[in-house]
Amino acid sequence: MLTVAQVRQTDRRRRPAPSLRQQYDEYVMQRIESYKNSVPRDELMRLGSDAVAEMHAGAEGQFVLTEVLMLDSVDELIRRRLRLPGFDKWRRQSVDRRNAQREPTHWGIPRSSPLRALVPRLEPTDAALVVGGGAEACVYLLCAHQVAVTFLGGDIGTVERVESTVEGESLCSRFDAYVVQFGGWLPCIDAPLDIVALDLGTIGELEAAVRVAVIRATQQLTRAGGVHVLLAARGGMAPEALRSLYPGWTAEDGGGRKGARRGGLVLARPQRDANEPREAEVSA
């Protein structure tokens, strides 16, 4: 993720976004894998038999059946069954749609949300963690910008809804979602993270000790210079109530937008923690 200073450097070259061809291939793969996961094993076996029969009929048996060829043939059958569009048709349909999905207003994100100031700083190689059902719009916005997102929800209904929306909107293939009992089990999350978005409606309902443990765990996963976005929730705790849990972290101003603080708070992890030993001290 770019810093505020880097965004202001108009001559800085950003990391390239995935090409349309790459995005299309991810879209097709995502839809095929989702179909495989939605049908019983017997149906997949029938698809395999149909694929073998089709290959024999087309090549008159003059080929060596390999596992790769078999898998490719099954994927092609599924692709036809789902009537997935070809690349040219998908490209015509997707460009305007993706541009709309990259706007916070598309997902109902209010002007007061600190997420809006982060959008110009996002890069395709970024990794994010989103915690709590009240932050699901954040999932969709980040996915639309090709950020790799992990979502933690407290109930199966929320997680299934988010998964369904990400798939239905063809947002991103680099997405994982887990049902989590906060204070108990947390999944293994790839680190370091560039962005952690915390729904304070969810965080505020936790017992104090559990709340601190969750925040400490996500801080450890965040890279130096990464940010935590504390998203205010109606009736939930104020973002400033958690400020003491972020010693040494810098509060960003939300891009100077009026009312941004009311919608939440963005805190940037220092490049080097105050209690981290200097290189010379380590070598000594």
C-alpha positions as a LaTeX table, in Angstrom:
\begin{tabular}{lrrr}
\hline
Residue & $x$ (\AA) & $y$ (\AA) & $z$ (\AA) \\
\hline
Met1 & 0.00 & 0.00 & 0.00 \\
Leu2 & 1.27 & 3.47 & $-0.85$ \\
Thr3 & 1.90 & 6.06 & 1.83 \\
Val4 & 0.22 & 9.46 & 1.69 \\
Ala5 & 3.50 & 11.00 & 0.54 \\
Gln6 & 3.89 & 8.47 & $-2.28$ \\
Val7 & 0.37 & 9.18 & $-3.55$ \\
Arg8 & 1.35 & 12.84 & $-3.88$ \\
Gln9 & 4.34 & 11.88 & $-6.04$ \\
Thr10 & 2.62 & 11.91 & $-9.41$ \\
Asp11 & 5.69 & 10.53 & $-11.18$ \\
Arg12 & 5.92 & 7.42 & $-9.00$ \\
Arg13 & 5.22 & 4.21 & $-10.91$ \\
Arg14 & 2.59 & 2.06 & $-9.20$ \\
Arg15 & 2.76 & $-1.72$ & $-9.22$ \\
Pro16 & 0.88 & $-2.93$ & $-12.31$ \\
Ala17 & $-2.62$ & $-4.29$ & $-11.87$ \\
Pro18 & $-3.40$ & $-7.76$ & $-13.26$ \\
Ser19 & $-4.20$ & $-7.66$ & $-16.97$ \\
Leu20 & $-7.76$ & $-8.18$ & $-18.18$ \\
Arg21 & $-6.73$ & $-11.61$ & $-19.46$ \\
Gln22 & $-5.45$ & $-12.57$ & $-15.99$ \\
Gln23 & $-8.65$ & $-11.27$ & $-14.40$ \\
Tyr24 & $-10.74$ & $-13.23$ & $-16.89$ \\
Asp25 & $-8.81$ & $-16.44$ & $-16.24$ \\
Glu26 & $-9.32$ & $-15.94$ & $-12.48$ \\
Tyr27 & $-13.04$ & $-15.35$ & $-13.05$ \\
Val28 & $-13.41$ & $-18.58$ & $-15.04$ \\
Met29 & $-11.37$ & $-20.60$ & $-12.53$ \\
Gln30 & $-13.39$ & $-19.21$ & $-9.62$ \\
Arg31 & $-16.72$ & $-20.09$ & $-11.22$ \\
Ile32 & $-15.58$ & $-23.60$ & $-12.16$ \\
Glu33 & $-14.17$ & $-24.36$ & $-8.70$ \\
Ser34 & $-17.30$ & $-22.98$ & $-7.07$ \\
Tyr35 & $-19.42$ & $-25.31$ & $-9.21$ \\
Lys36 & $-17.29$ & $-28.32$ & $-8.28$ \\
Asn37 & $-17.72$ & $-27.50$ & $-4.61$ \\
Ser38 & $-21.49$ & $-27.18$ & $-4.98$ \\
Val39 & $-22.28$ & $-30.58$ & $-6.52$ \\
Pro40 & $-22.04$ & $-34.07$ & $-4.97$ \\
Arg41 & $-19.17$ & $-36.40$ & $-5.78$ \\
Asp42 & $-21.42$ & $-38.64$ & $-7.90$ \\
Glu43 & $-22.13$ & $-35.73$ & $-10.22$ \\
Leu44 & $-18.41$ & $-35.01$ & $-10.60$ \\
Met45 & $-17.80$ & $-38.66$ & $-11.44$ \\
Arg46 & $-20.49$ & $-38.48$ & $-14.14$ \\
Leu47 & $-18.82$ & $-35.38$ & $-15.54$ \\
Gly48 & $-15.55$ & $-37.30$ & $-15.68$ \\
Ser49 & $-17.22$ & $-40.15$ & $-17.58$ \\
Asp50 & $-18.82$ & $-37.67$ & $-20.00$ \\
Ala51 & $-15.45$ & $-36.01$ & $-20.57$ \\
Val52 & $-13.78$ & $-39.36$ & $-21.39$ \\
Ala53 & $-16.58$ & $-40.30$ & $-23.77$ \\
Glu54 & $-16.37$ & $-36.94$ & $-25.51$ \\
Met55 & $-12.60$ & $-37.17$ & $-25.94$ \\
His56 & $-12.84$ & $-40.67$ & $-27.39$ \\
Ala57 & $-15.54$ & $-39.59$ & $-29.80$ \\
Gly58 & $-13.61$ & $-36.53$ & $-30.96$ \\
Ala59 & $-10.22$ & $-38.19$ & $-31.38$ \\
Glu60 & $-11.42$ & $-41.67$ & $-32.29$ \\
Gly61 & $-9.46$ & $-43.03$ & $-29.35$ \\
Gln62 & $-6.09$ & $-41.93$ & $-30.76$ \\
Phe63 & $-4.69$ & $-40.23$ & $-27.66$ \\
Val64 & $-3.10$ & $-41.04$ & $-24.33$ \\
Leu65 & $-5.45$ & $-40.13$ & $-21.47$ \\
Thr66 & $-3.57$ & $-38.22$ & $-18.78$ \\
Glu67 & $-4.77$ & $-36.73$ & $-15.53$ \\
Val68 & $-4.13$ & $-33.19$ & $-16.81$ \\
Leu69 & $-6.08$ & $-33.84$ & $-19.99$ \\
Met70 & $-8.91$ & $-35.32$ & $-17.96$ \\
Leu71 & $-9.11$ & $-32.33$ & $-15.62$ \\
Asp72 & $-9.02$ & $-29.88$ & $-18.53$ \\
Ser73 & $-11.84$ & $-31.72$ & $-20.24$ \\
Val74 & $-14.00$ & $-31.71$ & $-17.10$ \\
Asp75 & $-13.36$ & $-27.98$ & $-16.66$ \\
Glu76 & $-14.41$ & $-27.36$ & $-20.26$ \\
Leu77 & $-17.64$ & $-29.33$ & $-19.73$ \\
Ile78 & $-18.41$ & $-27.25$ & $-16.63$ \\
Arg79 & $-17.61$ & $-24.07$ & $-18.50$ \\
Arg80 & $-20.12$ & $-24.95$ & $-21.20$ \\
Arg81 & $-22.71$ & $-26.04$ & $-18.64$ \\
Leu82 & $-22.39$ & $-22.67$ & $-16.85$ \\
Arg83 & $-22.45$ & $-20.85$ & $-20.21$ \\
Leu84 & $-19.52$ & $-18.68$ & $-19.19$ \\
Pro85 & $-18.85$ & $-15.88$ & $-21.67$ \\
Gly86 & $-15.76$ & $-15.82$ & $-23.84$ \\
Phe87 & $-13.01$ & $-13.31$ & $-23.17$ \\
Asp88 & $-14.19$ & $-10.65$ & $-25.65$ \\
Lys89 & $-17.76$ & $-10.68$ & $-24.36$ \\
Trp90 & $-16.63$ & $-10.70$ & $-20.74$ \\
Arg91 & $-14.27$ & $-7.77$ & $-21.38$ \\
Arg92 & $-17.05$ & $-5.67$ & $-22.90$ \\
Gln93 & $-19.30$ & $-6.40$ & $-19.94$ \\
Ser94 & $-16.74$ & $-6.15$ & $-17.15$ \\
Val95 & $-14.85$ & $-2.88$ & $-17.69$ \\
Asp96 & $-17.70$ & $-0.52$ & $-16.79$ \\
Arg97 & $-18.85$ & $-2.87$ & $-14.04$ \\
Arg98 & $-15.40$ & $-3.03$ & $-12.43$ \\
Asn99 & $-15.01$ & 0.75 & $-12.58$ \\
Ala100 & $-18.30$ & 1.11 & $-10.71$ \\
Gln101 & $-17.29$ & $-1.53$ & $-8.14$ \\
Arg102 & $-14.15$ & 0.43 & $-7.33$ \\
Glu103 & $-16.19$ & 3.39 & $-6.12$ \\
Pro104 & $-17.11$ & 3.40 & $-2.39$ \\
Thr105 & $-20.60$ & 4.69 & $-3.20$ \\
His106 & $-21.31$ & 1.47 & $-5.14$ \\
Trp107 & $-21.23$ & $-0.42$ & $-1.83$ \\
Gly108 & $-23.02$ & 2.20 & 0.22 \\
Ile109 & $-19.88$ & 3.31 & 2.06 \\
Pro110 & $-20.63$ & 6.76 & 3.54 \\
Arg111 & $-18.61$ & 9.88 & 2.91 \\
Ser112 & $-17.53$ & 9.86 & 6.55 \\
Ser113 & $-15.80$ & 6.49 & 6.21 \\
Pro114 & $-11.99$ & 6.56 & 6.47 \\
Leu115 & $-11.89$ & 3.86 & 3.80 \\
Arg116 & $-12.39$ & 6.50 & 1.12 \\
Ala117 & $-9.01$ & 8.08 & 1.83 \\
Leu118 & $-7.28$ & 4.70 & 1.45 \\
Val119 & $-8.59$ & 3.95 & $-2.05$ \\
Pro120 & $-5.91$ & 5.96 & $-3.95$ \\
Arg121 & $-3.24$ & 4.16 & $-1.92$ \\
Leu122 & $-4.29$ & 0.59 & $-2.70$ \\
Glu123 & $-2.11$ & $-1.64$ & $-4.86$ \\
Pro124 & $-2.85$ & $-5.09$ & $-6.37$ \\
Thr125 & $-0.18$ & $-6.76$ & $-4.22$ \\
Asp126 & $-1.70$ & $-5.57$ & $-0.93$ \\
Ala127 & $-3.06$ & $-8.01$ & 1.66 \\
Ala128 & $-5.92$ & $-7.17$ & 4.01 \\
Leu129 & $-7.78$ & $-8.65$ & 6.97 \\
Val130 & $-11.39$ & $-7.59$ & 7.60 \\
Val131 & $-12.95$ & $-8.45$ & 10.97 \\
Gly132 & $-16.69$ & $-8.35$ & 11.67 \\
Gly133 & $-19.91$ & $-8.42$ & 9.68 \\
Gly134 & $-20.37$ & $-4.66$ & 9.92 \\
Ala135 & $-17.32$ & $-4.24$ & 7.69 \\
Glu136 & $-18.49$ & $-6.43$ & 4.81 \\
Ala137 & $-18.71$ & $-3.46$ & 2.41 \\
Cys138 & $-15.00$ & $-3.01$ & 3.05 \\
Val139 & $-14.42$ & $-6.57$ & 1.79 \\
Tyr140 & $-16.11$ & $-5.81$ & $-1.53$ \\
Leu141 & $-14.30$ & $-2.51$ & $-2.07$ \\
Leu142 & $-10.88$ & $-4.01$ & $-1.36$ \\
Cys143 & $-11.56$ & $-7.04$ & $-3.56$ \\
Ala144 & $-12.60$ & $-4.76$ & $-6.43$ \\
His145 & $-9.14$ & $-3.17$ & $-6.20$ \\
Gln146 & $-7.48$ & $-6.61$ & $-6.48$ \\
Val147 & $-6.39$ & $-6.68$ & $-2.83$ \\
Ala148 & $-6.06$ & $-10.15$ & $-1.31$ \\
Val149 & $-8.68$ & $-10.24$ & 1.46 \\
Thr150 & $-9.27$ & $-12.53$ & 4.44 \\
Phe151 & $-12.62$ & $-12.05$ & 6.18 \\
Leu152 & $-13.44$ & $-13.18$ & 9.72 \\
Gly153 & $-17.12$ & $-13.35$ & 10.64 \\
Gly154 & $-18.83$ & $-14.42$ & 13.82 \\
Asp155 & $-21.60$ & $-16.52$ & 12.23 \\
Ile156 & $-22.06$ & $-18.78$ & 9.22 \\
Gly157 & $-24.85$ & $-16.67$ & 7.72 \\
Thr158 & $-22.65$ & $-13.59$ & 7.44 \\
Val159 & $-19.71$ & $-15.51$ & 6.01 \\
Glu160 & $-21.88$ & $-17.25$ & 3.41 \\
Arg161 & $-23.45$ & $-13.93$ & 2.37 \\
Val162 & $-20.03$ & $-12.31$ & 1.89 \\
Glu163 & $-18.71$ & $-15.32$ & $-0.02$ \\
Ser164 & $-21.78$ & $-15.30$ & $-2.26$ \\
Thr165 & $-21.43$ & $-11.59$ & $-3.03$ \\
Val166 & $-17.71$ & $-11.85$ & $-3.82$ \\
Glu167 & $-18.41$ & $-14.73$ & $-6.19$ \\
Gly168 & $-21.56$ & $-13.28$ & $-7.73$ \\
Glu169 & $-19.88$ & $-9.93$ & $-8.42$ \\
Ser170 & $-16.75$ & $-11.65$ & $-9.81$ \\
Leu171 & $-14.70$ & $-9.50$ & $-7.49$ \\
Cys172 & $-11.54$ & $-11.42$ & $-6.68$ \\
Ser173 & $-10.13$ & $-14.94$ & $-6.56$ \\
Arg174 & $-7.72$ & $-14.10$ & $-3.73$ \\
Phe175 & $-10.35$ & $-14.25$ & $-1.03$ \\
Asp176 & $-10.79$ & $-16.39$ & 2.08 \\
Ala177 & $-13.53$ & $-16.29$ & 4.70 \\
Tyr178 & $-13.78$ & $-18.00$ & 8.09 \\
Val179 & $-16.36$ & $-18.35$ & 10.84 \\
Val180 & $-14.49$ & $-17.43$ & 14.01 \\
Gln181 & $-15.28$ & $-17.62$ & 17.70 \\
Phe182 & $-13.36$ & $-14.54$ & 18.80 \\
Gly183 & $-11.34$ & $-15.17$ & 21.91 \\
Gly184 & $-10.95$ & $-18.82$ & 21.04 \\
Trp185 & $-9.66$ & $-19.89$ & 17.65 \\
Leu186 & $-8.13$ & $-17.75$ & 14.93 \\
Pro187 & $-7.17$ & $-19.18$ & 11.53 \\
Cys188 & $-3.64$ & $-19.16$ & 10.20 \\
Ile189 & $-3.39$ & $-15.85$ & 8.33 \\
Asp190 & $-0.62$ & $-15.02$ & 5.89 \\
Ala191 & 1.46 & $-12.11$ & 7.13 \\
Pro192 & 2.47 & $-9.39$ & 6.83 \\
Leu193 & $-0.78$ & $-7.50$ & 6.28 \\
Asp194 & $-1.00$ & $-4.04$ & 4.74 \\
Ile195 & $-4.53$ & $-3.28$ & 5.99 \\
Val196 & $-6.61$ & $-4.48$ & 8.92 \\
Ala197 & $-10.22$ & $-3.25$ & 9.05 \\
Leu198 & $-12.02$ & $-3.74$ & 12.38 \\
Asp199 & $-15.79$ & $-3.43$ & 12.74 \\
Leu200 & $-16.20$ & $-1.76$ & 16.12 \\
Gly201 & $-19.74$ & $-3.09$ & 16.38 \\
Thr202 & $-18.22$ & $-6.58$ & 16.56 \\
Ile203 & $-15.12$ & $-5.62$ & 18.55 \\
Gly204 & $-17.16$ & $-3.66$ & 21.08 \\
Glu205 & $-19.28$ & $-6.70$ & 21.97 \\
Leu206 & $-16.25$ & $-8.71$ & 23.07 \\
Glu207 & $-15.12$ & $-8.96$ & 26.67 \\
Ala208 & $-12.32$ & $-6.50$ & 27.40 \\
Ala209 & $-9.61$ & $-9.17$ & 27.67 \\
Val210 & $-10.73$ & $-10.84$ & 24.44 \\
Arg211 & $-10.88$ & $-7.47$ & 22.66 \\
Val212 & $-7.31$ & $-6.69$ & 23.65 \\
Ala213 & $-6.14$ & $-10.15$ & 22.57 \\
Val214 & $-7.75$ & $-9.83$ & 19.14 \\
Ile215 & $-6.25$ & $-6.39$ & 18.55 \\
Arg216 & $-2.80$ & $-7.50$ & 19.73 \\
Ala217 & $-2.93$ & $-10.52$ & 17.43 \\
Thr218 & $-3.85$ & $-8.41$ & 14.39 \\
Gln219 & $-1.16$ & $-5.86$ & 15.24 \\
Gln220 & 1.46 & $-8.61$ & 15.16 \\
Leu221 & 0.28 & $-9.58$ & 11.68 \\
Thr222 & 0.57 & $-6.01$ & 10.37 \\
Arg223 & 3.71 & $-4.95$ & 8.58 \\
Ala224 & 5.65 & $-1.83$ & 9.54 \\
Gly225 & 3.90 & 1.09 & 7.87 \\
Gly226 & 0.64 & $-0.87$ & 7.53 \\
Val227 & $-2.65$ & 0.56 & 8.80 \\
His228 & $-5.55$ & $-0.42$ & 11.04 \\
Val229 & $-8.94$ & 1.04 & 10.11 \\
Leu230 & $-11.27$ & 1.26 & 13.10 \\
Leu231 & $-14.75$ & 1.46 & 11.55 \\
Ala232 & $-17.32$ & 3.17 & 13.73 \\
Ala233 & $-20.65$ & 1.39 & 14.19 \\
Arg234 & $-23.97$ & 2.87 & 15.22 \\
Gly235 & $-24.37$ & 2.25 & 18.93 \\
Gly236 & $-20.87$ & 0.77 & 19.12 \\
Met237 & $-17.78$ & 1.98 & 20.94 \\
Ala238 & $-16.01$ & 5.09 & 19.70 \\
Pro239 & $-12.73$ & 4.54 & 17.79 \\
Glu240 & $-10.90$ & 6.79 & 20.26 \\
Ala241 & $-11.75$ & 4.31 & 23.02 \\
Leu242 & $-9.18$ & 1.92 & 21.55 \\
Arg243 & $-6.49$ & 4.53 & 20.93 \\
Ser244 & $-4.54$ & 3.51 & 24.05 \\
Leu245 & $-4.04$ & 0.04 & 22.57 \\
Tyr246 & $-1.97$ & 1.57 & 19.77 \\
Pro247 & 1.03 & 3.22 & 21.47 \\
Gly248 & 3.40 & 4.70 & 18.92 \\
Trp249 & 0.93 & 4.31 & 16.03 \\
Thr250 & 0.17 & 7.47 & 14.06 \\
Ala251 & $-3.40$ & 8.67 & 13.58 \\
Glu252 & $-4.03$ & 9.71 & 9.97 \\
Asp253 & $-6.43$ & 12.51 & 9.14 \\
Gly254 & $-8.70$ & 10.65 & 6.70 \\
Gly255 & $-7.45$ & 12.68 & 3.76 \\
Gly256 & $-8.61$ & 15.93 & 5.33 \\
Arg257 & $-12.28$ & 15.12 & 4.69 \\
Lys258 & $-14.80$ & 16.72 & 7.01 \\
Gly259 & $-16.46$ & 14.14 & 9.23 \\
Ala260 & $-13.92$ & 11.38 & 8.52 \\
Arg261 & $-13.12$ & 10.97 & 12.21 \\
Arg262 & $-16.80$ & 10.35 & 12.96 \\
Gly263 & $-16.77$ & 7.39 & 10.59 \\
Gly264 & $-13.70$ & 5.83 & 12.08 \\
Leu265 & $-9.99$ & 6.14 & 12.61 \\
Val266 & $-6.93$ & 5.13 & 10.58 \\
Leu267 & $-3.83$ & 4.25 & 12.58 \\
Ala268 & $-0.46$ & 3.58 & 10.92 \\
Arg269 & 2.05 & 1.23 & 12.48 \\
Pro270 & 5.48 & 2.84 & 12.90 \\
Gln271 & 8.26 & 1.74 & 10.61 \\
Arg272 & 10.10 & 0.48 & 13.71 \\
Asp273 & 8.48 & $-0.21$ & 17.06 \\
Ala274 & 9.82 & 1.79 & 19.99 \\
Asn275 & 10.63 & $-1.40$ & 21.92 \\
Glu276 & 12.31 & $-3.09$ & 18.98 \\
Pro277 & 16.10 & $-3.29$ & 19.43 \\
Arg278 & 18.25 & $-1.39$ & 16.98 \\
Glu279 & 20.40 & $-3.35$ & 14.55 \\
Ala280 & 23.56 & $-2.49$ & 16.42 \\
Glu281 & 22.03 & $-3.74$ & 19.67 \\
Val282 & 21.04 & $-7.02$ & 18.05 \\
Ser283 & 24.49 & $-7.61$ & 16.57 \\
Ala284 & 26.09 & $-6.80$ & 19.93 \\
\hline
\end{tabular}
